[in-house]
Amino acid sequence: MSPRVINGVDELKSLVGEHIGYSDWVEITQDQVNQFADATDDHQWIHVDVERAKEGPFGGPIAHGYLTLSLGPVLQTQVFRLEGFSMGVNYGANKIRFPAPVPVGSKLRLGVKLLSVEDIAGGVHGGAGADGQAGPAGQTGTAHRLTVWNNGL
């Protein structure tokens, strides 16, 4: 899938309120979960002890919520690409919830809707709604991620 190309501030502003697109589906693997546990020192058994997790409340190991959230930036690159800006940075996040567990082996994708674009000194500040979907008929969660795209430096 090719990302949608958005050229400059005017085109970005024209897309406020629109659904921009979806990423490809990506499978959550036990290896990813284990590496995330090592990187964050979060080795809770519901994530990394496969045998114990099978007997637990979710019927198997689940991904860390923050692992699923951290996939946002890489999946976003599959949805859209900005041109006419010198750089972009992840500014922060609001209203993050993990409404349902994501079992290892689940497939996720990212959907992006542009919620706002505001002028700031040297660029624009954009707000995007990101829906992470687990499986074709799975649970949906929403994270509002804010990004600054600088067009003047």
C-alpha positions in Angstrom: 0.0 0.0 0.0 1.4 3.4 -0.9 0.9 6.2 1.6 -1.2 9.2 0.7 1.0 12.1 -0.1 0.0 15.4 1.5 1.7 18.5 -0.1 2.1 21.4 2.2 0.1 23.3 4.8 -2.8 24.3 2.6 -3.5 20.7 1.5 -3.1 19.5 5.1 -5.6 22.0 6.3 -8.1 21.0 3.6 -8.1 17.5 5.0 -9.3 18.4 8.5 -12.2 16.1 9.4 -11.3 13.5 6.8 -10.3 9.9 7.3 -6.8 9.7 5.7 -6.6 5.9 5.4 -5.5 2.6 6.9 -2.1 0.9 7.3 -1.5 -2.7 6.4 -2.3 -5.4 9.0 0.6 -6.3 11.2 0.8 -9.4 13.4 1.9 -9.1 17.0 4.4 -11.8 17.8 5.7 -13.3 21.0 9.2 -12.2 20.0 8.0 -8.6 19.8 6.4 -8.8 23.2 9.5 -10.4 24.7 11.8 -7.7 23.2 9.4 -4.9 24.4 9.5 -6.5 27.9 13.3 -6.5 27.8 13.4 -2.9 26.6 11.0 -1.6 29.3 11.8 -4.1 32.1 8.1 -5.1 32.2 8.2 -8.9 32.4 4.7 -9.4 33.8 3.7 -13.0 33.3 0.6 -12.1 31.2 3.0 -10.9 28.5 6.1 -13.2 28.6 5.2 -16.5 30.4 3.3 -18.3 27.6 2.4 -21.4 29.6 1.2 -19.5 32.7 -0.6 -17.0 30.5 -2.6 -19.8 28.9 -4.1 -20.5 32.4 -4.7 -16.8 33.0 -7.6 -14.5 32.4 -6.9 -13.9 28.7 -6.2 -17.5 27.6 -2.7 -16.7 26.5 -0.1 -14.0 26.4 -1.1 -10.5 25.5 0.8 -7.5 24.1 1.7 -4.6 26.4 -0.6 -1.7 25.8 2.4 0.6 25.2 3.8 -1.9 22.6 0.6 -1.5 20.6 0.8 2.3 21.0 4.4 2.4 20.0 3.5 0.9 16.6 1.7 4.1 15.7 4.6 6.1 14.2 5.8 3.3 11.9 2.2 2.4 10.8 1.4 6.0 10.2 4.2 6.1 7.5 2.1 3.6 5.6 -1.0 5.8 5.8 0.4 9.2 4.8 3.6 11.1 3.9 4.0 14.9 4.3 5.9 16.9 1.8 6.9 20.6 1.9 7.9 20.4 5.6 11.4 20.5 6.9 10.7 18.1 9.8 8.1 16.6 12.1 8.1 15.5 15.7 5.8 13.5 17.9 4.5 16.2 20.3 2.4 14.0 22.7 -0.8 12.1 23.1 -4.2 12.5 24.7 -7.0 10.2 25.7 -5.1 7.0 25.3 -7.1 3.9 26.3 -6.5 0.2 25.9 -10.1 -1.0 25.9 -9.3 -4.7 25.2 -6.3 -7.1 25.5 -4.4 -7.8 22.3 -3.5 -11.5 22.3 -0.2 -12.5 20.8 -0.9 -13.6 17.2 -3.5 -10.8 16.7 -3.3 -8.6 13.6 -3.5 -4.9 14.0 -3.8 -1.9 11.7 -3.9 1.8 12.1 -6.6 4.1 10.8 -6.0 7.9 10.8 -8.4 10.8 10.8 -7.1 14.4 10.7 -8.9 16.2 13.6 -7.2 19.7 13.5 -4.4 21.8 12.1 -3.4 25.0 13.9 -0.8 27.6 12.9 2.1 28.0 15.3 5.3 29.9 15.1 7.4 28.3 12.3 4.8 25.7 11.3 1.6 24.0 12.2 0.3 21.8 15.0 -1.8 18.9 13.9 -4.1 16.6 15.8 -4.9 13.2 14.4 -7.3 10.5 15.7 -5.7 7.1 15.4 -7.9 4.0 15.7 -6.0 0.8 16.3 -8.0 -2.2 15.2 -7.4 -5.8 16.3 -8.4 -8.3 13.7 -11.1 -7.8 11.1 -13.9 -8.1 13.7 -11.9 -7.3 16.8 -11.8 -4.5 19.4 -11.1 -0.9 18.5 -9.3 1.6 20.7 -8.6 5.3 20.1 -5.5 7.4 20.8 -5.3 11.0 19.9 -1.8 11.8 18.9 -0.5 15.3 18.3 2.3 16.1 15.9 4.1 19.3 15.0 5.1 19.6 11.4 7.6 22.5 11.0 7.5 24.3 7.6 9.8 27.2 8.2 13.1 26.0 9.7 
